Amino acid sequence: MDSIFDKKSIYHNIQPNPNFQSCQNAINFVSSNEFDGIVALGGGSVLDTAKVVLASIQSKVFDIKILFKNNNKIKEKVKSILIPTTHGTGSEVNM
């Protein structure tokens, strides 16, 4: 099946239980390109990493240590679609 996305625009090296380094790796990927949105499809680790990347793009801060200390307002809103593929105790579960 052909993708509508350029293969060079797909980051797929998401680690389970993301840590600072794995999130920084994802931030490095997006900082070297110009993206106008994020689409994330997966479980908690994928969505958590995507949220950090989204915060990075929106704030224009590409160093995770600085990002976590950043109190500045968002400079740019970035379109995002985050689709969970798992459920359990997470906030995506509805009754």
PyMOL Python script that loads the backbone (N, CA, C, O; Angstrom):
from pymol import cmd

cmd.read_pdbstr("""\
ATOM      1  N   MET A   1       0.839  -1.169   0.000  1.00  0.00           N
ATOM      2  CA  MET A   1       0.000   0.000   0.000  1.00  0.00           C
ATOM      3  C   MET A   1       0.892   1.242   0.000  1.00  0.00           C
ATOM      4  O   MET A   1       1.842   1.328   0.778  1.00  0.00           O
ATOM      5  N   ASP A   2       0.591   2.176  -0.850  1.00  0.00           N
ATOM      6  CA  ASP A   2       1.354   3.416  -0.923  1.00  0.00           C
ATOM      7  C   ASP A   2       0.897   4.369   0.168  1.00  0.00           C
ATOM      8  O   ASP A   2      -0.286   4.454   0.497  1.00  0.00           O
ATOM      9  N   SER A   3       1.860   5.075   0.710  1.00  0.00           N
ATOM     10  CA  SER A   3       1.575   6.055   1.745  1.00  0.00           C
ATOM     11  C   SER A   3       1.336   7.416   1.112  1.00  0.00           C
ATOM     12  O   SER A   3       1.923   7.736   0.078  1.00  0.00           O
ATOM     13  N   ILE A   4       0.482   8.211   1.724  1.00  0.00           N
ATOM     14  CA  ILE A   4       0.294   9.581   1.246  1.00  0.00           C
ATOM     15  C   ILE A   4       1.386  10.479   1.808  1.00  0.00           C
ATOM     16  O   ILE A   4       1.507  11.638   1.410  1.00  0.00           O
ATOM     17  N   PHE A   5       2.195   9.938   2.749  1.00  0.00           N
ATOM     18  CA  PHE A   5       3.276  10.689   3.356  1.00  0.00           C
ATOM     19  C   PHE A   5       4.606  10.276   2.731  1.00  0.00           C
ATOM     20  O   PHE A   5       4.823   9.104   2.421  1.00  0.00           O
ATOM     21  N   ASP A   6       5.470  11.231   2.556  1.00  0.00           N
ATOM     22  CA  ASP A   6       6.826  10.963   2.094  1.00  0.00           C
ATOM     23  C   ASP A   6       7.519  10.113   3.161  1.00  0.00           C
ATOM     24  O   ASP A   6       7.455  10.442   4.345  1.00  0.00           O
ATOM     25  N   LYS A   7       8.171   9.039   2.761  1.00  0.00           N
ATOM     26  CA  LYS A   7       8.818   8.147   3.719  1.00  0.00           C
ATOM     27  C   LYS A   7       9.845   8.878   4.584  1.00  0.00           C
ATOM     28  O   LYS A   7      10.085   8.480   5.724  1.00  0.00           O
ATOM     29  N   LYS A   8      10.443   9.924   4.065  1.00  0.00           N
ATOM     30  CA  LYS A   8      11.426  10.697   4.822  1.00  0.00           C
ATOM     31  C   LYS A   8      10.763  11.534   5.917  1.00  0.00           C
ATOM     32  O   LYS A   8      11.454  12.089   6.772  1.00  0.00           O
ATOM     33  N   SER A   9       9.442  11.630   5.899  1.00  0.00           N
ATOM     34  CA  SER A   9       8.741  12.427   6.905  1.00  0.00           C
ATOM     35  C   SER A   9       8.158  11.566   8.028  1.00  0.00           C
ATOM     36  O   SER A   9       7.468  12.080   8.908  1.00  0.00           O
ATOM     37  N   ILE A  10       8.429  10.273   7.999  1.00  0.00           N
ATOM     38  CA  ILE A  10       7.858   9.362   8.992  1.00  0.00           C
ATOM     39  C   ILE A  10       8.936   8.973  10.007  1.00  0.00           C
ATOM     40  O   ILE A  10       9.955   8.382   9.651  1.00  0.00           O
ATOM     41  N   TYR A  11       8.697   9.310  11.261  1.00  0.00           N
ATOM     42  CA  TYR A  11       9.600   8.910  12.347  1.00  0.00           C
ATOM     43  C   TYR A  11       8.982   7.690  13.010  1.00  0.00           C
ATOM     44  O   TYR A  11       7.850   7.747  13.489  1.00  0.00           O
ATOM     45  N   HIS A  12       9.710   6.602  13.039  1.00  0.00           N
ATOM     46  CA  HIS A  12       9.148   5.361  13.568  1.00  0.00           C
ATOM     47  C   HIS A  12      10.027   4.719  14.638  1.00  0.00           C
ATOM     48  O   HIS A  12       9.786   3.577  15.031  1.00  0.00           O
ATOM     49  N   ASN A  13      11.019   5.424  15.102  1.00  0.00           N
ATOM     50  CA  ASN A  13      11.935   4.860  16.086  1.00  0.00           C
ATOM     51  C   ASN A  13      11.488   5.194  17.512  1.00  0.00           C
ATOM     52  O   ASN A  13      12.275   5.692  18.318  1.00  0.00           O
ATOM     53  N   ILE A  14      10.243   4.920  17.806  1.00  0.00           N
ATOM     54  CA  ILE A  14       9.686   5.209  19.129  1.00  0.00           C
ATOM     55  C   ILE A  14      10.046   4.069  20.079  1.00  0.00           C
ATOM     56  O   ILE A  14       9.817   2.895  19.788  1.00  0.00           O
ATOM     57  N   GLN A  15      10.608   4.444  21.208  1.00  0.00           N
ATOM     58  CA  GLN A  15      11.007   3.454  22.205  1.00  0.00           C
ATOM     59  C   GLN A  15       9.894   3.273  23.245  1.00  0.00           C
ATOM     60  O   GLN A  15       9.170   4.221  23.549  1.00  0.00           O
ATOM     61  N   PRO A  16       9.758   2.064  23.785  1.00  0.00           N
ATOM     62  CA  PRO A  16       8.791   1.880  24.875  1.00  0.00           C
ATOM     63  C   PRO A  16       9.195   2.737  26.073  1.00  0.00           C
ATOM     64  O   PRO A  16      10.384   2.919  26.336  1.00  0.00           O
ATOM     65  N   ASN A  17       8.222   3.253  26.788  1.00  0.00           N
ATOM     66  CA  ASN A  17       8.480   4.082  27.966  1.00  0.00           C
ATOM     67  C   ASN A  17       9.500   5.172  27.643  1.00  0.00           C
ATOM     68  O   ASN A  17      10.634   5.121  28.119  1.00  0.00           O
ATOM     69  N   PRO A  18       9.107   6.145  26.845  1.00  0.00           N
ATOM     70  CA  PRO A  18      10.054   7.150  26.362  1.00  0.00           C
ATOM     71  C   PRO A  18      10.778   7.868  27.502  1.00  0.00           C
ATOM     72  O   PRO A  18      10.197   8.188  28.539  1.00  0.00           O
ATOM     73  N   ASN A  19      12.066   8.106  27.266  1.00  0.00           N
ATOM     74  CA  ASN A  19      12.866   8.855  28.223  1.00  0.00           C
ATOM     75  C   ASN A  19      13.352  10.137  27.550  1.00  0.00           C
ATOM     76  O   ASN A  19      13.004  10.408  26.400  1.00  0.00           O
ATOM     77  N   PHE A  20      14.152  10.920  28.261  1.00  0.00           N
ATOM     78  CA  PHE A  20      14.605  12.189  27.696  1.00  0.00           C
ATOM     79  C   PHE A  20      15.355  11.983  26.382  1.00  0.00           C
ATOM     80  O   PHE A  20      15.147  12.735  25.430  1.00  0.00           O
ATOM     81  N   GLN A  21      16.224  10.976  26.319  1.00  0.00           N
ATOM     82  CA  GLN A  21      17.019  10.780  25.113  1.00  0.00           C
ATOM     83  C   GLN A  21      16.160  10.345  23.931  1.00  0.00           C
ATOM     84  O   GLN A  21      16.357  10.839  22.821  1.00  0.00           O
ATOM     85  N   SER A  22      15.217   9.437  24.141  1.00  0.00           N
ATOM     86  CA  SER A  22      14.382   9.001  23.014  1.00  0.00           C
ATOM     87  C   SER A  22      13.489  10.135  22.515  1.00  0.00           C
ATOM     88  O   SER A  22      13.236  10.252  21.316  1.00  0.00           O
ATOM     89  N   CYS A  23      13.014  10.970  23.443  1.00  0.00           N
ATOM     90  CA  CYS A  23      12.221  12.138  23.026  1.00  0.00           C
ATOM     91  C   CYS A  23      13.102  13.151  22.302  1.00  0.00           C
ATOM     92  O   CYS A  23      12.669  13.761  21.325  1.00  0.00           O
ATOM     93  N   GLN A  24      14.341  13.335  22.777  1.00  0.00           N
ATOM     94  CA  GLN A  24      15.250  14.255  22.107  1.00  0.00           C
ATOM     95  C   GLN A  24      15.546  13.778  20.693  1.00  0.00           C
ATOM     96  O   GLN A  24      15.661  14.592  19.776  1.00  0.00           O
ATOM     97  N   ASN A  25      15.672  12.460  20.504  1.00  0.00           N
ATOM     98  CA  ASN A  25      15.896  11.910  19.162  1.00  0.00           C
ATOM     99  C   ASN A  25      14.743  12.256  18.223  1.00  0.00           C
ATOM    100  O   ASN A  25      14.964  12.606  17.064  1.00  0.00           O
ATOM    101  N   ALA A  26      13.524  12.159  18.722  1.00  0.00           N
ATOM    102  CA  ALA A  26      12.353  12.510  17.910  1.00  0.00           C
ATOM    103  C   ALA A  26      12.330  14.008  17.624  1.00  0.00           C
ATOM    104  O   ALA A  26      12.001  14.424  16.513  1.00  0.00           O
ATOM    105  N   ILE A  27      12.678  14.819  18.621  1.00  0.00           N
ATOM    106  CA  ILE A  27      12.744  16.267  18.427  1.00  0.00           C
ATOM    107  C   ILE A  27      13.799  16.610  17.383  1.00  0.00           C
ATOM    108  O   ILE A  27      13.575  17.472  16.534  1.00  0.00           O
ATOM    109  N   ASN A  28      14.950  15.936  17.443  1.00  0.00           N
ATOM    110  CA  ASN A  28      16.009  16.177  16.453  1.00  0.00           C
ATOM    111  C   ASN A  28      15.523  15.882  15.045  1.00  0.00           C
ATOM    112  O   ASN A  28      15.854  16.599  14.101  1.00  0.00           O
ATOM    113  N   PHE A  29      14.734  14.822  14.910  1.00  0.00           N
ATOM    114  CA  PHE A  29      14.190  14.462  13.593  1.00  0.00           C
ATOM    115  C   PHE A  29      13.322  15.580  13.034  1.00  0.00           C
ATOM    116  O   PHE A  29      13.476  15.968  11.876  1.00  0.00           O
ATOM    117  N   VAL A  30      12.412  16.098  13.850  1.00  0.00           N
ATOM    118  CA  VAL A  30      11.512  17.139  13.341  1.00  0.00           C
ATOM    119  C   VAL A  30      12.194  18.488  13.195  1.00  0.00           C
ATOM    120  O   VAL A  30      11.794  19.293  12.355  1.00  0.00           O
ATOM    121  N   SER A  31      13.220  18.749  14.001  1.00  0.00           N
ATOM    122  CA  SER A  31      13.883  20.056  13.921  1.00  0.00           C
ATOM    123  C   SER A  31      14.715  20.196  12.657  1.00  0.00           C
ATOM    124  O   SER A  31      15.042  21.309  12.243  1.00  0.00           O
ATOM    125  N   SER A  32      15.057  19.067  12.043  1.00  0.00           N
ATOM    126  CA  SER A  32      15.855  19.120  10.810  1.00  0.00           C
ATOM    127  C   SER A  32      14.982  19.222   9.563  1.00  0.00           C
ATOM    128  O   SER A  32      15.497  19.224   8.445  1.00  0.00           O
ATOM    129  N   ASN A  33      13.681  19.305   9.744  1.00  0.00           N
ATOM    130  CA  ASN A  33      12.725  19.399   8.642  1.00  0.00           C
ATOM    131  C   ASN A  33      11.684  20.467   8.971  1.00  0.00           C
ATOM    132  O   ASN A  33      11.620  20.959  10.098  1.00  0.00           O
ATOM    133  N   GLU A  34      10.887  20.812   7.996  1.00  0.00           N
ATOM    134  CA  GLU A  34       9.771  21.727   8.249  1.00  0.00           C
ATOM    135  C   GLU A  34       8.474  20.948   8.136  1.00  0.00           C
ATOM    136  O   GLU A  34       8.091  20.504   7.053  1.00  0.00           O
ATOM    137  N   PHE A  35       7.808  20.789   9.262  1.00  0.00           N
ATOM    138  CA  PHE A  35       6.540  20.073   9.296  1.00  0.00           C
ATOM    139  C   PHE A  35       5.420  21.048   9.621  1.00  0.00           C
ATOM    140  O   PHE A  35       5.600  21.964  10.423  1.00  0.00           O
ATOM    141  N   ASP A  36       4.266  20.851   8.997  1.00  0.00           N
ATOM    142  CA  ASP A  36       3.118  21.713   9.288  1.00  0.00           C
ATOM    143  C   ASP A  36       2.071  20.989  10.119  1.00  0.00           C
ATOM    144  O   ASP A  36       0.977  21.510  10.333  1.00  0.00           O
ATOM    145  N   GLY A  37       2.398  19.792  10.586  1.00  0.00           N
ATOM    146  CA  GLY A  37       1.481  19.032  11.414  1.00  0.00           C
ATOM    147  C   GLY A  37       2.099  17.737  11.867  1.00  0.00           C
ATOM    148  O   GLY A  37       3.169  17.342  11.405  1.00  0.00           O
ATOM    149  N   ILE A  38       1.406  17.075  12.785  1.00  0.00           N
ATOM    150  CA  ILE A  38       1.854  15.789  13.311  1.00  0.00           C
ATOM    151  C   ILE A  38       0.681  14.818  13.269  1.00  0.00           C
ATOM    152  O   ILE A  38      -0.443  15.163  13.633  1.00  0.00           O
ATOM    153  N   VAL A  39       0.962  13.604  12.822  1.00  0.00           N
ATOM    154  CA  VAL A  39       0.001  12.516  12.910  1.00  0.00           C
ATOM    155  C   VAL A  39       0.691  11.411  13.696  1.00  0.00           C
ATOM    156  O   VAL A  39       1.759  10.940  13.305  1.00  0.00           O
ATOM    157  N   ALA A  40       0.083  10.997  14.800  1.00  0.00           N
ATOM    158  CA  ALA A  40       0.642   9.927  15.620  1.00  0.00           C
ATOM    159  C   ALA A  40      -0.391   8.825  15.754  1.00  0.00           C
ATOM    160  O   ALA A  40      -1.551   9.079  16.081  1.00  0.00           O
ATOM    161  N   LEU A  41       0.034   7.615  15.503  1.00  0.00           N
ATOM    162  CA  LEU A  41      -0.848   6.453  15.567  1.00  0.00           C
ATOM    163  C   LEU A  41      -0.125   5.390  16.377  1.00  0.00           C
ATOM    164  O   LEU A  41       0.928   4.902  15.967  1.00  0.00           O
ATOM    165  N   GLY A  42      -0.690   5.028  17.533  1.00  0.00           N
ATOM    166  CA  GLY A  42      -0.037   4.010  18.337  1.00  0.00           C
ATOM    167  C   GLY A  42      -0.478   4.030  19.775  1.00  0.00           C
ATOM    168  O   GLY A  42      -1.498   4.618  20.133  1.00  0.00           O
ATOM    169  N   GLY A  43       0.316   3.373  20.588  1.00  0.00           N
ATOM    170  CA  GLY A  43       0.031   3.266  22.008  1.00  0.00           C
ATOM    171  C   GLY A  43       0.571   4.443  22.791  1.00  0.00           C
ATOM    172  O   GLY A  43       0.926   5.478  22.227  1.00  0.00           O
ATOM    173  N   GLY A  44       0.628   4.271  24.085  1.00  0.00           N
ATOM    174  CA  GLY A  44       1.010   5.344  24.978  1.00  0.00           C
ATOM    175  C   GLY A  44       2.373   5.941  24.702  1.00  0.00           C
ATOM    176  O   GLY A  44       2.531   7.160  24.766  1.00  0.00           O
ATOM    177  N   SER A  45       3.365   5.114  24.396  1.00  0.00           N
ATOM    178  CA  SER A  45       4.714   5.620  24.137  1.00  0.00           C
ATOM    179  C   SER A  45       4.745   6.496  22.894  1.00  0.00           C
ATOM    180  O   SER A  45       5.414   7.529  22.867  1.00  0.00           O
ATOM    181  N   VAL A  46       4.021   6.080  21.875  1.00  0.00           N
ATOM    182  CA  VAL A  46       3.941   6.877  20.637  1.00  0.00           C
ATOM    183  C   VAL A  46       3.268   8.213  20.919  1.00  0.00           C
ATOM    184  O   VAL A  46       3.765   9.260  20.503  1.00  0.00           O
ATOM    185  N   LEU A  47       2.150   8.183  21.617  1.00  0.00           N
ATOM    186  CA  LEU A  47       1.412   9.409  21.883  1.00  0.00           C
ATOM    187  C   LEU A  47       2.176  10.336  22.830  1.00  0.00           C
ATOM    188  O   LEU A  47       2.156  11.553  22.650  1.00  0.00           O
ATOM    189  N   ASP A  48       2.848   9.774  23.834  1.00  0.00           N
ATOM    190  CA  ASP A  48       3.641  10.606  24.743  1.00  0.00           C
ATOM    191  C   ASP A  48       4.784  11.285  23.995  1.00  0.00           C
ATOM    192  O   ASP A  48       5.041  12.472  24.198  1.00  0.00           O
ATOM    193  N   THR A  49       5.462  10.545  23.142  1.00  0.00           N
ATOM    194  CA  THR A  49       6.548  11.126  22.352  1.00  0.00           C
ATOM    195  C   THR A  49       6.002  12.198  21.421  1.00  0.00           C
ATOM    196  O   THR A  49       6.611  13.258  21.277  1.00  0.00           O
ATOM    197  N   ALA A  50       4.874  11.940  20.793  1.00  0.00           N
ATOM    198  CA  ALA A  50       4.268  12.918  19.879  1.00  0.00           C
ATOM    199  C   ALA A  50       3.910  14.211  20.606  1.00  0.00           C
ATOM    200  O   ALA A  50       4.077  15.297  20.050  1.00  0.00           O
ATOM    201  N   LYS A  51       3.423  14.110  21.831  1.00  0.00           N
ATOM    202  CA  LYS A  51       3.062  15.313  22.591  1.00  0.00           C
ATOM    203  C   LYS A  51       4.291  16.156  22.919  1.00  0.00           C
ATOM    204  O   LYS A  51       4.226  17.385  22.890  1.00  0.00           O
ATOM    205  N   VAL A  52       5.406  15.508  23.231  1.00  0.00           N
ATOM    206  CA  VAL A  52       6.644  16.241  23.489  1.00  0.00           C
ATOM    207  C   VAL A  52       7.122  16.925  22.211  1.00  0.00           C
ATOM    208  O   VAL A  52       7.534  18.085  22.236  1.00  0.00           O
ATOM    209  N   VAL A  53       7.064  16.203  21.098  1.00  0.00           N
ATOM    210  CA  VAL A  53       7.470  16.773  19.807  1.00  0.00           C
ATOM    211  C   VAL A  53       6.559  17.943  19.436  1.00  0.00           C
ATOM    212  O   VAL A  53       7.035  18.971  18.953  1.00  0.00           O
ATOM    213  N   LEU A  54       5.279  17.793  19.655  1.00  0.00           N
ATOM    214  CA  LEU A  54       4.326  18.862  19.369  1.00  0.00           C
ATOM    215  C   LEU A  54       4.651  20.108  20.197  1.00  0.00           C
ATOM    216  O   LEU A  54       4.653  21.220  19.670  1.00  0.00           O
ATOM    217  N   ALA A  55       4.923  19.926  21.476  1.00  0.00           N
ATOM    218  CA  ALA A  55       5.287  21.054  22.333  1.00  0.00           C
ATOM    219  C   ALA A  55       6.568  21.714  21.837  1.00  0.00           C
ATOM    220  O   ALA A  55       6.697  22.938  21.885  1.00  0.00           O
ATOM    221  N   SER A  56       7.497  20.923  21.370  1.00  0.00           N
ATOM    222  CA  SER A  56       8.756  21.446  20.849  1.00  0.00           C
ATOM    223  C   SER A  56       8.545  22.292  19.598  1.00  0.00           C
ATOM    224  O   SER A  56       9.074  23.398  19.495  1.00  0.00           O
ATOM    225  N   ILE A  57       7.778  21.774  18.659  1.00  0.00           N
ATOM    226  CA  ILE A  57       7.515  22.509  17.417  1.00  0.00           C
ATOM    227  C   ILE A  57       6.759  23.804  17.716  1.00  0.00           C
ATOM    228  O   ILE A  57       7.091  24.865  17.187  1.00  0.00           O
ATOM    229  N   GLN A  58       5.746  23.705  18.562  1.00  0.00           N
ATOM    230  CA  GLN A  58       4.907  24.875  18.853  1.00  0.00           C
ATOM    231  C   GLN A  58       5.667  25.966  19.601  1.00  0.00           C
ATOM    232  O   GLN A  58       5.400  27.151  19.400  1.00  0.00           O
ATOM    233  N   SER A  59       6.600  25.586  20.451  1.00  0.00           N
ATOM    234  CA  SER A  59       7.335  26.576  21.235  1.00  0.00           C
ATOM    235  C   SER A  59       8.635  27.005  20.567  1.00  0.00           C
ATOM    236  O   SER A  59       9.282  27.959  21.000  1.00  0.00           O
ATOM    237  N   LYS A  60       9.011  26.291  19.506  1.00  0.00           N
ATOM    238  CA  LYS A  60      10.276  26.552  18.809  1.00  0.00           C
ATOM    239  C   LYS A  60      11.486  26.309  19.720  1.00  0.00           C
ATOM    240  O   LYS A  60      12.523  26.958  19.576  1.00  0.00           O
ATOM    241  N   VAL A  61      11.339  25.369  20.656  1.00  0.00           N
ATOM    242  CA  VAL A  61      12.430  24.965  21.545  1.00  0.00           C
ATOM    243  C   VAL A  61      12.763  23.520  21.203  1.00  0.00           C
ATOM    244  O   VAL A  61      11.928  22.629  21.354  1.00  0.00           O
ATOM    245  N   PHE A  62      13.996  23.292  20.740  1.00  0.00           N
ATOM    246  CA  PHE A  62      14.351  21.966  20.246  1.00  0.00           C
ATOM    247  C   PHE A  62      15.354  21.231  21.140  1.00  0.00           C
ATOM    248  O   PHE A  62      15.973  20.255  20.716  1.00  0.00           O
ATOM    249  N   ASP A  63      15.505  21.699  22.357  1.00  0.00           N
ATOM    250  CA  ASP A  63      16.326  21.024  23.360  1.00  0.00           C
ATOM    251  C   ASP A  63      15.380  20.622  24.485  1.00  0.00           C
ATOM    252  O   ASP A  63      14.760  21.479  25.115  1.00  0.00           O
ATOM    253  N   ILE A  64      15.269  19.331  24.734  1.00  0.00           N
ATOM    254  CA  ILE A  64      14.262  18.845  25.685  1.00  0.00           C
ATOM    255  C   ILE A  64      14.489  19.385  27.100  1.00  0.00           C
ATOM    256  O   ILE A  64      13.526  19.619  27.830  1.00  0.00           O
ATOM    257  N   LYS A  65      15.747  19.583  27.492  1.00  0.00           N
ATOM    258  CA  LYS A  65      16.007  20.113  28.837  1.00  0.00           C
ATOM    259  C   LYS A  65      15.490  21.539  28.973  1.00  0.00           C
ATOM    260  O   LYS A  65      14.951  21.912  30.015  1.00  0.00           O
ATOM    261  N   ILE A  66      15.651  22.321  27.936  1.00  0.00           N
ATOM    262  CA  ILE A  66      15.130  23.691  27.944  1.00  0.00           C
ATOM    263  C   ILE A  66      13.612  23.680  27.800  1.00  0.00           C
ATOM    264  O   ILE A  66      12.917  24.490  28.413  1.00  0.00           O
ATOM    265  N   LEU A  67      13.102  22.753  26.985  1.00  0.00           N
ATOM    266  CA  LEU A  67      11.661  22.648  26.760  1.00  0.00           C
ATOM    267  C   LEU A  67      10.915  22.429  28.075  1.00  0.00           C
ATOM    268  O   LEU A  67       9.877  23.047  28.309  1.00  0.00           O
ATOM    269  N   PHE A  68      11.436  21.557  28.928  1.00  0.00           N
ATOM    270  CA  PHE A  68      10.760  21.262  30.191  1.00  0.00           C
ATOM    271  C   PHE A  68      10.802  22.431  31.169  1.00  0.00           C
ATOM    272  O   PHE A  68       9.999  22.492  32.101  1.00  0.00           O
ATOM    273  N   LYS A  69      11.728  23.353  30.963  1.00  0.00           N
ATOM    274  CA  LYS A  69      11.811  24.541  31.817  1.00  0.00           C
ATOM    275  C   LYS A  69      11.102  25.744  31.193  1.00  0.00           C
ATOM    276  O   LYS A  69      10.968  26.790  31.828  1.00  0.00           O
ATOM    277  N   ASN A  70      10.654  25.591  29.957  1.00  0.00           N
ATOM    278  CA  ASN A  70      10.081  26.699  29.197  1.00  0.00           C
ATOM    279  C   ASN A  70       8.716  27.099  29.752  1.00  0.00           C
ATOM    280  O   ASN A  70       7.830  26.259  29.909  1.00  0.00           O
ATOM    281  N   ASN A  71       8.558  28.382  30.043  1.00  0.00           N
ATOM    282  CA  ASN A  71       7.275  28.914  30.506  1.00  0.00           C
ATOM    283  C   ASN A  71       6.681  29.899  29.511  1.00  0.00           C
ATOM    284  O   ASN A  71       5.674  30.546  29.800  1.00  0.00           O
ATOM    285  N   ASN A  72       7.301  30.017  28.340  1.00  0.00           N
ATOM    286  CA  ASN A  72       6.831  30.967  27.338  1.00  0.00           C
ATOM    287  C   ASN A  72       5.549  30.474  26.686  1.00  0.00           C
ATOM    288  O   ASN A  72       5.276  29.274  26.648  1.00  0.00           O
ATOM    289  N   LYS A  73       4.779  31.402  26.182  1.00  0.00           N
ATOM    290  CA  LYS A  73       3.556  31.040  25.480  1.00  0.00           C
ATOM    291  C   LYS A  73       3.905  30.359  24.155  1.00  0.00           C
ATOM    292  O   LYS A  73       4.989  30.549  23.603  1.00  0.00           O
ATOM    293  N   ILE A  74       2.968  29.570  23.669  1.00  0.00           N
ATOM    294  CA  ILE A  74       3.150  28.891  22.389  1.00  0.00           C
ATOM    295  C   ILE A  74       3.227  29.928  21.286  1.00  0.00           C
ATOM    296  O   ILE A  74       2.385  30.821  21.194  1.00  0.00           O
ATOM    297  N   LYS A  75       4.250  29.798  20.448  1.00  0.00           N
ATOM    298  CA  LYS A  75       4.446  30.761  19.370  1.00  0.00           C
ATOM    299  C   LYS A  75       3.630  30.414  18.137  1.00  0.00           C
ATOM    300  O   LYS A  75       3.232  31.296  17.376  1.00  0.00           O
ATOM    301  N   GLU A  76       3.388  29.141  17.946  1.00  0.00           N
ATOM    302  CA  GLU A  76       2.712  28.707  16.725  1.00  0.00           C
ATOM    303  C   GLU A  76       1.863  27.476  17.030  1.00  0.00           C
ATOM    304  O   GLU A  76       2.334  26.533  17.665  1.00  0.00           O
ATOM    305  N   LYS A  77       0.629  27.488  16.582  1.00  0.00           N
ATOM    306  CA  LYS A  77      -0.209  26.297  16.728  1.00  0.00           C
ATOM    307  C   LYS A  77       0.077  25.365  15.559  1.00  0.00           C
ATOM    308  O   LYS A  77       0.146  25.791  14.406  1.00  0.00           O
ATOM    309  N   VAL A  78       0.240  24.101  15.875  1.00  0.00           N
ATOM    310  CA  VAL A  78       0.543  23.093  14.868  1.00  0.00           C
ATOM    311  C   VAL A  78      -0.602  22.092  14.850  1.00  0.00           C
ATOM    312  O   VAL A  78      -1.020  21.596  15.896  1.00  0.00           O
ATOM    313  N   LYS A  79      -1.097  21.805  13.678  1.00  0.00           N
ATOM    314  CA  LYS A  79      -2.186  20.825  13.553  1.00  0.00           C
ATOM    315  C   LYS A  79      -1.666  19.461  13.974  1.00  0.00           C
ATOM    316  O   LYS A  79      -0.532  19.086  13.675  1.00  0.00           O
ATOM    317  N   SER A  80      -2.526  18.724  14.679  1.00  0.00           N
ATOM    318  CA  SER A  80      -2.109  17.402  15.131  1.00  0.00           C
ATOM    319  C   SER A  80      -3.297  16.453  15.164  1.00  0.00           C
ATOM    320  O   SER A  80      -4.432  16.836  15.447  1.00  0.00           O
ATOM    321  N   ILE A  81      -2.990  15.217  14.868  1.00  0.00           N
ATOM    322  CA  ILE A  81      -3.958  14.128  14.971  1.00  0.00           C
ATOM    323  C   ILE A  81      -3.249  13.021  15.743  1.00  0.00           C
ATOM    324  O   ILE A  81      -2.252  12.475  15.271  1.00  0.00           O
ATOM    325  N   LEU A  82      -3.756  12.691  16.917  1.00  0.00           N
ATOM    326  CA  LEU A  82      -3.179  11.634  17.741  1.00  0.00           C
ATOM    327  C   LEU A  82      -4.230  10.551  17.932  1.00  0.00           C
ATOM    328  O   LEU A  82      -5.283  10.790  18.523  1.00  0.00           O
ATOM    329  N   ILE A  83      -3.938   9.370  17.431  1.00  0.00           N
ATOM    330  CA  ILE A  83      -4.909   8.281  17.425  1.00  0.00           C
ATOM    331  C   ILE A  83      -4.402   7.126  18.289  1.00  0.00           C
ATOM    332  O   ILE A  83      -3.444   6.447  17.916  1.00  0.00           O
ATOM    333  N   PRO A  84      -5.044   6.899  19.447  1.00  0.00           N
ATOM    334  CA  PRO A  84      -4.611   5.785  20.296  1.00  0.00           C
ATOM    335  C   PRO A  84      -5.063   4.447  19.721  1.00  0.00           C
ATOM    336  O   PRO A  84      -6.178   4.316  19.216  1.00  0.00           O
ATOM    337  N   THR A  85      -4.184   3.465  19.805  1.00  0.00           N
ATOM    338  CA  THR A  85      -4.532   2.121  19.323  1.00  0.00           C
ATOM    339  C   THR A  85      -4.661   1.138  20.479  1.00  0.00           C
ATOM    340  O   THR A  85      -4.886  -0.053  20.266  1.00  0.00           O
ATOM    341  N   THR A  86      -4.521   1.633  21.683  1.00  0.00           N
ATOM    342  CA  THR A  86      -4.661   0.794  22.865  1.00  0.00           C
ATOM    343  C   THR A  86      -5.637   1.463  23.820  1.00  0.00           C
ATOM    344  O   THR A  86      -5.959   2.641  23.669  1.00  0.00           O
ATOM    345  N   HIS A  87      -6.099   0.710  24.791  1.00  0.00           N
ATOM    346  CA  HIS A  87      -6.934   1.306  25.833  1.00  0.00           C
ATOM    347  C   HIS A  87      -6.678   0.545  27.120  1.00  0.00           C
ATOM    348  O   HIS A  87      -6.132  -0.559  27.108  1.00  0.00           O
ATOM    349  N   GLY A  88      -7.064   1.126  28.187  1.00  0.00           N
ATOM    350  CA  GLY A  88      -6.858   0.511  29.489  1.00  0.00           C
ATOM    351  C   GLY A  88      -7.191   1.511  30.564  1.00  0.00           C
ATOM    352  O   GLY A  88      -8.360   1.813  30.802  1.00  0.00           O
ATOM    353  N   THR A  89      -6.170   2.027  31.215  1.00  0.00           N
ATOM    354  CA  THR A  89      -6.401   3.002  32.286  1.00  0.00           C
ATOM    355  C   THR A  89      -6.166   4.416  31.807  1.00  0.00           C
ATOM    356  O   THR A  89      -6.269   5.352  32.599  1.00  0.00           O
ATOM    357  N   GLY A  90      -5.853   4.604  30.537  1.00  0.00           N
ATOM    358  CA  GLY A  90      -5.530   5.926  29.998  1.00  0.00           C
ATOM    359  C   GLY A  90      -6.731   6.811  29.838  1.00  0.00           C
ATOM    360  O   GLY A  90      -7.875   6.368  29.950  1.00  0.00           O
ATOM    361  N   SER A  91      -6.458   8.073  29.572  1.00  0.00           N
ATOM    362  CA  SER A  91      -7.530   9.071  29.451  1.00  0.00           C
ATOM    363  C   SER A  91      -8.369   8.871  28.194  1.00  0.00           C
ATOM    364  O   SER A  91      -9.433   9.476  28.062  1.00  0.00           O
ATOM    365  N   GLU A  92      -7.905   8.026  27.264  1.00  0.00           N
ATOM    366  CA  GLU A  92      -8.672   7.818  26.042  1.00  0.00           C
ATOM    367  C   GLU A  92      -9.855   6.864  26.247  1.00  0.00           C
ATOM    368  O   GLU A  92     -10.664   6.674  25.339  1.00  0.00           O
ATOM    369  N   VAL A  93      -9.951   6.274  27.424  1.00  0.00           N
ATOM    370  CA  VAL A  93     -11.044   5.354  27.718  1.00  0.00           C
ATOM    371  C   VAL A  93     -12.253   6.159  28.175  1.00  0.00           C
ATOM    372  O   VAL A  93     -12.153   6.975  29.092  1.00  0.00           O
ATOM    373  N   ASN A  94     -13.377   5.931  27.543  1.00  0.00           N
ATOM    374  CA  ASN A  94     -14.625   6.622  27.900  1.00  0.00           C
ATOM    375  C   ASN A  94     -15.701   5.596  28.230  1.00  0.00           C
ATOM    376  O   ASN A  94     -15.701   4.481  27.708  1.00  0.00           O
ATOM    377  N   MET A  95     -16.606   5.993  29.096  1.00  0.00           N
ATOM    378  CA  MET A  95     -17.738   5.122  29.437  1.00  0.00           C
ATOM    379  C   MET A  95     -18.972   5.632  28.742  1.00  0.00           C
ATOM    380  O   MET A  95     -20.047   5.050  28.886  1.00  0.00           O
TER     381      MET A  95
END
""", "prot")
cmd.dss("prot")
cmd.show_as("cartoon", "prot")
cmd.util.cbc("prot")
cmd.orient("prot")
